[in-house]
Amino acid sequence: MVAPSAWASHILVPSKSEAVQMREKIVKLKDFQKMARKKSTCPSSQKGGDLGWFRKGQMVPPFEEAVWKNELSTVSAPVKTQFGYHLIWVHERDEA
């Protein structure tokens, strides 16, 4: 059986305050992508933060938890991992 998978984008920044400020400015996906290109420290920033599809178990636990809890097509609250603070946008989930 194939593990459930999700398609998400994220913005990675070093501080929670920066993540909180950015989140307030994001209304739609275009805002998120523009912000990711400008501010994210992850290489995915070049693709507007797009991480593509990934299976459950491939991401660090706090990130993954947020991907499965967050409402689709909305920006998450800041999520802390060992890499910094993420804002996550979940495009789709395949729970199969």
N, CA, C and O atoms as a MOPAC input file, in Angstrom:
PM7 MOZYME 1SCF
protein

 N      0.83300 1    -1.20000 1     0.00000 1
 C      0.00000 1     0.00000 1     0.00000 1
 C      0.87400 1     1.26000 1     0.00000 1
 O      1.89700 1     1.32100 1     0.68300 1
 N      0.46300 1     2.23600 1    -0.75900 1
 C      1.20600 1     3.48300 1    -0.86300 1
 C      0.82400 1     4.40700 1     0.29100 1
 O     -0.35100 1     4.55300 1     0.62800 1
 N      1.83100 1     5.01800 1     0.87900 1
 C      1.56900 1     5.95600 1     1.97700 1
 C      0.80500 1     7.16400 1     1.44600 1
 O      0.97600 1     7.54500 1     0.28800 1
 N     -0.03400 1     7.76400 1     2.28100 1
 C     -0.72500 1     8.97700 1     1.84900 1
 C      0.29300 1    10.03500 1     1.43100 1
 O      1.40200 1    10.07900 1     1.96200 1
 N     -0.08200 1    10.87500 1     0.49200 1
 C      0.85500 1    11.89900 1     0.04400 1
 C      0.18200 1    13.26400 1     0.00400 1
 O     -1.04400 1    13.37900 1     0.02800 1
 N      1.01500 1    14.28600 1    -0.05700 1
 C      0.51900 1    15.66200 1    -0.06900 1
 C      1.38100 1    16.49600 1    -0.99600 1
 O      2.54700 1    16.18300 1    -1.23500 1
 N      0.79000 1    17.56000 1    -1.51200 1
 C      1.52100 1    18.52900 1    -2.32600 1
 C      1.46800 1    19.84000 1    -1.57000 1
 O      0.39200 1    20.37800 1    -1.31000 1
 N      2.63600 1    20.35000 1    -1.22000 1
 C      2.68300 1    21.57300 1    -0.42500 1
 C      3.81600 1    22.48900 1    -0.87500 1
 O      4.76200 1    22.07300 1    -1.54300 1
 N      3.68200 1    23.74000 1    -0.48600 1
 C      4.73400 1    24.73400 1    -0.66500 1
 C      5.05700 1    25.27800 1     0.71700 1
 O      4.23800 1    25.19500 1     1.63200 1
 N      6.25600 1    25.83600 1     0.86300 1
 C      6.57600 1    26.43300 1     2.15900 1
 C      7.51600 1    27.61700 1     1.99300 1
 O      8.16700 1    27.79400 1     0.96400 1
 N      7.55800 1    28.41000 1     3.03800 1
 C      8.50100 1    29.51600 1     3.15400 1
 C      9.28700 1    29.23300 1     4.42600 1
 O      8.70600 1    28.99600 1     5.48500 1
 N     10.59200 1    29.25900 1     4.31900 1
 C     11.45200 1    28.98300 1     5.47400 1
 C     12.20800 1    30.24900 1     5.84700 1
 O     12.91000 1    30.83300 1     5.02200 1
 N     12.05800 1    30.66500 1     7.10100 1
 C     12.76100 1    31.85200 1     7.60500 1
 C     13.36900 1    31.52900 1     8.97100 1
 O     12.92700 1    30.59600 1     9.64100 1
 N     14.38500 1    32.30200 1     9.38700 1
 C     15.05600 1    31.99300 1    10.65100 1
 C     14.28000 1    32.34100 1    11.91400 1
 O     14.50200 1    31.71600 1    12.95100 1
 N     13.36600 1    33.32900 1    11.86100 1
 C     12.71700 1    33.74400 1    13.11000 1
 C     11.20100 1    33.63900 1    13.05100 1
 O     10.57800 1    33.77400 1    11.99800 1
 N     10.63400 1    33.39200 1    14.22900 1
 C      9.17700 1    33.29100 1    14.33000 1
 C      8.52000 1    34.63600 1    14.02900 1
 O      7.48000 1    34.69100 1    13.37200 1
 N      9.12800 1    35.71400 1    14.51000 1
 C      8.52100 1    37.03200 1    14.28400 1
 C      8.44600 1    37.34800 1    12.78900 1
 O      7.46800 1    37.93500 1    12.32500 1
 N      9.47600 1    36.96000 1    12.03900 1
 C      9.46000 1    37.17800 1    10.59200 1
 C      8.34100 1    36.35400 1     9.95200 1
 O      7.62500 1    36.84500 1     9.07900 1
 N      8.19300 1    35.11400 1    10.38500 1
 C      7.14400 1    34.24100 1     9.85000 1
 C      5.75800 1    34.81800 1    10.14700 1
 O      4.88100 1    34.81800 1     9.28400 1
 N      5.57200 1    35.30500 1    11.36500 1
 C      4.28100 1    35.87900 1    11.76600 1
 C      3.95900 1    37.10600 1    10.91500 1
 O      2.83400 1    37.25200 1    10.43800 1
 N      4.93500 1    37.98300 1    10.72400 1
 C      4.72600 1    39.19000 1     9.91000 1
 C      4.37100 1    38.82800 1     8.47000 1
 O      3.48100 1    39.43500 1     7.87400 1
 N      5.05900 1    37.85000 1     7.92200 1
 C      4.80600 1    37.43900 1     6.54300 1
 C      3.41200 1    36.83900 1     6.41000 1
 O      2.70700 1    37.09500 1     5.43400 1
 N      3.02800 1    36.05100 1     7.38200 1
 C      1.72500 1    35.37400 1     7.33500 1
 C      0.58400 1    36.38600 1     7.24400 1
 O     -0.41500 1    36.15500 1     6.56300 1
 N      0.75100 1    37.50100 1     7.93800 1
 C     -0.28600 1    38.54300 1     7.93000 1
 C     -0.47600 1    39.16200 1     6.54700 1
 O     -1.54700 1    39.68400 1     6.23900 1
 N      0.56000 1    39.10200 1     5.72200 1
 C      0.50400 1    39.72500 1     4.38900 1
 C      0.02200 1    38.76900 1     3.30400 1
 O     -0.22000 1    39.18400 1     2.17100 1
 N     -0.11800 1    37.50100 1     3.64500 1
 C     -0.48200 1    36.51100 1     2.63100 1
 C     -1.98300 1    36.27700 1     2.63400 1
 O     -2.55500 1    35.84600 1     3.63500 1
 N     -2.61100 1    36.56600 1     1.50500 1
 C     -4.04400 1    36.38200 1     1.37100 1
 C     -4.33000 1    35.22400 1     0.42100 1
 O     -5.20900 1    34.40100 1     0.67700 1
 N     -3.57500 1    35.16900 1    -0.68300 1
 C     -3.82100 1    34.11800 1    -1.67900 1
 C     -2.50200 1    33.46500 1    -2.09100 1
 O     -1.42300 1    33.90700 1    -1.69600 1
 N     -2.60900 1    32.43400 1    -2.87000 1
 C     -1.43300 1    31.66200 1    -3.27800 1
 C     -0.37900 1    32.52800 1    -3.96100 1
 O      0.81600 1    32.35600 1    -3.71900 1
 N     -0.81000 1    33.45000 1    -4.80600 1
 C      0.16300 1    34.32900 1    -5.50300 1
 C      1.01300 1    35.11600 1    -4.50200 1
 O      2.21700 1    35.28000 1    -4.69900 1
 N      0.38100 1    35.60200 1    -3.42800 1
 C      1.11800 1    36.32700 1    -2.37800 1
 C      2.15300 1    35.39500 1    -1.75600 1
 O      3.30200 1    35.77500 1    -1.53100 1
 N      1.71900 1    34.16700 1    -1.48300 1
 C      2.59000 1    33.17800 1    -0.85100 1
 C      3.81200 1    32.91100 1    -1.73000 1
 O      4.94600 1    32.90900 1    -1.25100 1
 N      3.56500 1    32.68700 1    -3.01600 1
 C      4.65100 1    32.37600 1    -3.94600 1
 C      5.62600 1    33.53800 1    -4.08200 1
 O      6.84000 1    33.33900 1    -4.11900 1
 N      5.09100 1    34.74500 1    -4.15600 1
 C      5.93900 1    35.93900 1    -4.27400 1
 C      6.81900 1    36.08500 1    -3.03200 1
 O      8.01200 1    36.37300 1    -3.13200 1
 N      6.21300 1    35.88400 1    -1.86900 1
 C      6.93200 1    35.98700 1    -0.60000 1
 C      8.00700 1    34.89800 1    -0.50700 1
 O      9.11300 1    35.14800 1    -0.02800 1
 N      7.67600 1    33.70400 1    -0.96400 1
 C      8.64200 1    32.59200 1    -0.93500 1
 C      9.86400 1    32.93300 1    -1.79500 1
 O     11.00300 1    32.70700 1    -1.38600 1
 N      9.61500 1    33.47600 1    -2.98800 1
 C     10.72900 1    33.83300 1    -3.89000 1
 C     11.64300 1    34.87800 1    -3.26700 1
 O     12.86200 1    34.83000 1    -3.42800 1
 N     11.03200 1    35.82900 1    -2.54600 1
 C     11.80300 1    36.93500 1    -1.96200 1
 C     12.50400 1    36.56500 1    -0.66400 1
 O     13.65700 1    36.93900 1    -0.44900 1
 N     11.81100 1    35.83300 1     0.20000 1
 C     12.26900 1    35.70700 1     1.58800 1
 C     12.73900 1    34.31600 1     2.03400 1
 O     13.54100 1    34.21500 1     2.96200 1
 N     12.26000 1    33.25300 1     1.39900 1
 C     12.55500 1    31.91300 1     1.89200 1
 C     14.03400 1    31.56300 1     1.74700 1
 O     14.65700 1    31.87900 1     0.73300 1
 N     14.58800 1    30.91200 1     2.76300 1
 C     15.99900 1    30.50700 1     2.72200 1
 C     16.16800 1    29.10300 1     2.14400 1
 O     17.29100 1    28.61000 1     2.03900 1
 N     15.07200 1    28.46000 1     1.77200 1
 C     15.11900 1    27.10900 1     1.19700 1
 C     15.33500 1    27.20400 1    -0.32100 1
 O     14.83700 1    28.13400 1    -0.95500 1
 N     16.07200 1    26.24900 1    -0.90600 1
 C     16.24700 1    26.24900 1    -2.36900 1
 C     14.91500 1    26.22200 1    -3.13500 1
 O     14.85700 1    26.65200 1    -4.28700 1
 N     13.85900 1    25.72300 1    -2.50500 1
 C     12.54400 1    25.68200 1    -3.16300 1
 C     12.00600 1    27.09300 1    -3.42000 1
 O     11.01700 1    27.25600 1    -4.13500 1
 N     12.64200 1    28.10100 1    -2.84900 1
 C     12.17800 1    29.48400 1    -3.04000 1
 C     12.13300 1    29.84900 1    -4.52400 1
 O     11.28600 1    30.64200 1    -4.93700 1
 N     13.02400 1    29.28700 1    -5.32100 1
 C     13.05400 1    29.58100 1    -6.75900 1
 C     11.77800 1    29.11800 1    -7.45700 1
 O     11.41800 1    29.63400 1    -8.51400 1
 N     11.10800 1    28.15300 1    -6.86300 1
 C      9.84400 1    27.64900 1    -7.42800 1
 C      8.65300 1    28.17100 1    -6.62300 1
 O      7.59900 1    27.53500 1    -6.59200 1
 N      8.81300 1    29.30800 1    -5.98500 1
 C      7.73000 1    29.86900 1    -5.18200 1
 C      7.44100 1    29.03800 1    -3.94700 1
 O      6.33700 1    29.07500 1    -3.40400 1
 N      8.44500 1    28.28600 1    -3.50400 1
 C      8.30000 1    27.46100 1    -2.30300 1
 C      7.75100 1    26.07200 1    -2.56200 1
 O      7.57900 1    25.28800 1    -1.62900 1
 N      7.47300 1    25.75900 1    -3.82300 1
 C      6.83400 1    24.47600 1    -4.16900 1
 C      7.74600 1    23.29000 1    -3.86200 1
 O      8.86200 1    23.20100 1    -4.37200 1
 N      7.25600 1    22.38800 1    -3.02700 1
 C      7.99600 1    21.18100 1    -2.67100 1
 C      7.53500 1    19.97300 1    -3.48700 1
 O      8.12300 1    18.89500 1    -3.40200 1
 N      6.47800 1    20.16700 1    -4.27900 1
 C      5.93200 1    19.05400 1    -5.05000 1
 C      5.22200 1    18.06500 1    -4.13800 1
 O      4.89100 1    18.38000 1    -2.99500 1
 N      4.99500 1    16.86900 1    -4.65700 1
 C      4.31800 1    15.80400 1    -3.89300 1
 C      5.33300 1    15.05800 1    -3.04600 1
 O      6.45900 1    14.82000 1    -3.48200 1
 N      4.93800 1    14.69300 1    -1.84400 1
 C      5.78200 1    13.86100 1    -0.99000 1
 C      4.88700 1    12.95000 1    -0.16600 1
 O      3.72000 1    13.25500 1     0.07900 1
 N      5.44800 1    11.83800 1     0.25200 1
 C      4.68400 1    10.85600 1     1.02900 1
 C      4.80100 1    11.13100 1     2.52300 1
 O      5.74900 1    11.76400 1     2.98800 1
 N      3.81800 1    10.64000 1     3.25300 1
 C      3.84800 1    10.72500 1     4.71200 1
 C      5.12100 1    10.00900 1     5.18300 1
 O      5.41100 1     8.89600 1     4.74100 1
 N      5.86000 1    10.63900 1     6.06000 1
 C      7.09100 1    10.03300 1     6.55900 1
 C      8.35400 1    10.60400 1     5.92300 1
 O      9.46200 1    10.29200 1     6.36200 1
 N      8.20100 1    11.43800 1     4.89400 1
 C      9.37800 1    11.99400 1     4.21500 1
 C      9.86200 1    13.31600 1     4.81100 1
 O     11.01600 1    13.70000 1     4.62300 1
 N      8.98600 1    14.00000 1     5.52300 1
 C      9.33800 1    15.30900 1     6.09200 1
 C      9.54000 1    15.18000 1     7.60200 1
 O      9.11000 1    14.19900 1     8.20800 1
 N     10.19100 1    16.16800 1     8.20100 1
 C     10.39000 1    16.14100 1     9.64900 1
 C      9.02000 1    16.21700 1    10.34400 1
 O      8.11000 1    16.87700 1     9.84200 1
 N      8.87000 1    15.54300 1    11.49800 1
 C      7.54900 1    15.42700 1    12.14500 1
 C      6.74800 1    16.70900 1    12.32600 1
 O      5.57000 1    16.71300 1    11.97000 1
 N      7.30900 1    17.81300 1    12.86200 1
 C      6.45800 1    19.00600 1    13.05400 1
 C      5.90700 1    19.54700 1    11.73000 1
 O      4.77000 1    20.01300 1    11.66200 1
 N      6.72600 1    19.47600 1    10.69100 1
 C      6.31500 1    19.95500 1     9.36700 1
 C      5.19200 1    19.07400 1     8.84400 1
 O      4.16000 1    19.55800 1     8.37700 1
 N      5.41700 1    17.78300 1     8.93400 1
 C      4.43700 1    16.83500 1     8.42100 1
 C      3.09900 1    16.93500 1     9.15100 1
 O      2.03700 1    16.87300 1     8.53100 1
 N      3.16100 1    17.08800 1    10.46000 1
 C      1.94700 1    17.22300 1    11.26300 1
 C      1.10300 1    18.39000 1    10.74900 1
 O     -0.11300 1    18.27800 1    10.59700 1
 N      1.77300 1    19.50600 1    10.48600 1
 C      1.07300 1    20.70200 1     9.99900 1
 C      0.46300 1    20.46000 1     8.62200 1
 O     -0.64200 1    20.92300 1     8.33800 1
 N      1.18100 1    19.73700 1     7.77200 1
 C      0.67900 1    19.45300 1     6.41800 1
 C     -0.63000 1    18.67000 1     6.48700 1
 O     -1.53200 1    18.90500 1     5.68400 1
 N     -0.74000 1    17.75000 1     7.43200 1
 C     -1.94100 1    16.91900 1     7.52500 1
 C     -3.05800 1    17.56300 1     8.32300 1
 O     -4.21100 1    17.14500 1     8.21900 1
 N     -2.73200 1    18.59100 1     9.13000 1
 C     -3.76100 1    19.26200 1     9.93000 1
 C     -4.30300 1    20.51100 1     9.24600 1
 O     -5.48200 1    20.83800 1     9.37700 1
 N     -3.44000 1    21.19800 1     8.52300 1
 C     -3.80800 1    22.49100 1     7.94400 1
 C     -4.90900 1    22.34100 1     6.90200 1
 O     -4.97600 1    21.35100 1     6.17400 1
 N     -5.76400 1    23.34600 1     6.85300 1
 C     -6.81300 1    23.38100 1     5.83800 1
 C     -6.15900 1    23.58400 1     4.47200 1
 O     -5.15100 1    24.28100 1     4.35900 1
 N     -6.73200 1    22.97700 1     3.44400 1
 C     -6.18400 1    23.14300 1     2.09800 1
 C     -6.29100 1    24.59800 1     1.64300 1
 O     -7.23200 1    25.30900 1     1.99800 1
 N     -5.30500 1    25.02400 1     0.85000 1
 C     -5.29200 1    26.36800 1     0.25000 1
 C     -5.37600 1    27.50600 1     1.26200 1
 O     -6.00400 1    28.53300 1     1.00600 1
 N     -4.74000 1    27.31300 1     2.40500 1
 C     -4.59600 1    28.38300 1     3.39400 1
 C     -3.15400 1    28.35200 1     3.89300 1
 O     -2.45900 1    27.34700 1     3.74000 1
 N     -2.71700 1    29.43700 1     4.47900 1
 C     -1.35100 1    29.47800 1     5.00600 1
 C     -1.37000 1    29.06100 1     6.47600 1
 O     -2.21200 1    29.51200 1     7.25300 1
 N     -0.43100 1    28.19700 1     6.83700 1
 C     -0.38100 1    27.67500 1     8.20900 1
 C      0.16400 1    28.72600 1     9.16700 1
 O      0.73700 1    29.73400 1     8.75400 1
 N     -0.02800 1    28.46800 1    10.43800 1
 C      0.66900 1    29.24200 1    11.46500 1
 C      2.14800 1    28.84500 1    11.35400 1
 O      2.45000 1    27.80000 1    10.77800 1
 N      3.07100 1    29.64600 1    11.88400 1
 C      4.48300 1    29.26700 1    11.81200 1
 C      4.73900 1    27.91300 1    12.49100 1
 O      4.23300 1    27.63700 1    13.57900 1
 N      5.53000 1    27.09300 1    11.82200 1
 C      5.86200 1    25.75700 1    12.32300 1
 C      7.36800 1    25.71000 1    12.54700 1
 O      8.14900 1    25.95000 1    11.62600 1
 N      7.77600 1    25.39500 1    13.79000 1
 C      9.20400 1    25.36200 1    14.11500 1
 C      9.77900 1    23.96500 1    13.87700 1
 O      9.22900 1    22.96300 1    14.33500 1
 N     10.90000 1    23.92200 1    13.14700 1
 C     11.66200 1    22.67600 1    12.98500 1
 C     13.13000 1    23.01700 1    13.22500 1
 O     13.46800 1    24.16200 1    13.52500 1
 N     13.99500 1    22.01900 1    13.09200 1
 C     15.42400 1    22.29300 1    13.28100 1
 C     15.98300 1    23.20900 1    12.18400 1
 O     17.09900 1    23.71400 1    12.30900 1
 N     15.22300 1    23.42300 1    11.12500 1
 C     15.68500 1    24.26600 1    10.01600 1
 C     15.31100 1    25.73200 1    10.19200 1
 O     15.91300 1    26.60700 1     9.57100 1
 N     14.32000 1    26.00100 1    11.03700 1
 C     13.83600 1    27.36200 1    11.23000 1
 C     12.32300 1    27.34500 1    11.34500 1
 O     11.73900 1    26.38900 1    11.85600 1
 N     11.68700 1    28.41500 1    10.86300 1
 C     10.23100 1    28.52800 1    10.92800 1
 C      9.64900 1    28.45800 1     9.53000 1
 O     10.09900 1    29.14900 1     8.61600 1
 N      8.64100 1    27.61300 1     9.37900 1
 C      8.00400 1    27.40600 1     8.08500 1
 C      6.59700 1    27.97900 1     8.08800 1
 O      5.87600 1    27.90200 1     9.08400 1
 N      6.22200 1    28.55600 1     6.95400 1
 C      4.81600 1    28.82100 1     6.66600 1
 C      4.49100 1    27.81700 1     5.57100 1
 O      5.23400 1    27.70300 1     4.59600 1
 N      3.41000 1    27.10200 1     5.71700 1
 C      3.10400 1    26.01200 1     4.79300 1
 C      1.77700 1    26.25600 1     4.09700 1
 O      0.80200 1    26.67300 1     4.72200 1
 N      1.75000 1    25.99700 1     2.81100 1
 C      0.53400 1    26.08900 1     2.00000 1
 C      0.31200 1    24.70200 1     1.42400 1
 O      1.12600 1    24.22200 1     0.63400 1
 N     -0.77800 1    24.05200 1     1.80800 1
 C     -1.08600 1    22.71700 1     1.28600 1
 C     -2.02100 1    22.84300 1     0.08500 1
 O     -3.14000 1    23.34200 1     0.20700 1
 N     -1.55200 1    22.38700 1    -1.07100 1
 C     -2.34900 1    22.47100 1    -2.29900 1
 C     -3.35300 1    21.32100 1    -2.37000 1
 O     -4.54400 1    21.53100 1    -2.60400 1
 N     -2.85100 1    20.10100 1    -2.16300 1
 C     -3.70000 1    18.90500 1    -2.25400 1
 C     -3.18400 1    17.82400 1    -1.33700 1
 O     -2.01300 1    17.81300 1    -0.95800 1
 N     -4.08500 1    16.90200 1    -0.98000 1
 C     -3.70200 1    15.71900 1    -0.20600 1
 C     -4.36400 1    14.50700 1    -0.83100 1
 O     -5.51600 1    14.56000 1    -1.26100 1
 N     -3.62400 1    13.42500 1    -0.87500 1
 C     -4.16800 1    12.16300 1    -1.33200 1
 C     -4.09000 1    11.19800 1    -0.17000 1
 O     -3.02600 1    10.66200 1     0.13900 1
 N     -5.21300 1    10.98300 1     0.46300 1
 C     -5.24400 1    10.18700 1     1.69700 1
 C     -5.21900 1     8.69100 1     1.44000 1
 O     -5.21500 1     7.90500 1     2.38700 1
 N     -5.20200 1     8.28400 1     0.18100 1
 C     -5.32900 1     6.86100 1    -0.19300 1
 C     -4.29600 1     5.98300 1     0.47400 1
 O     -4.28100 1     4.77200 1     0.25600 1

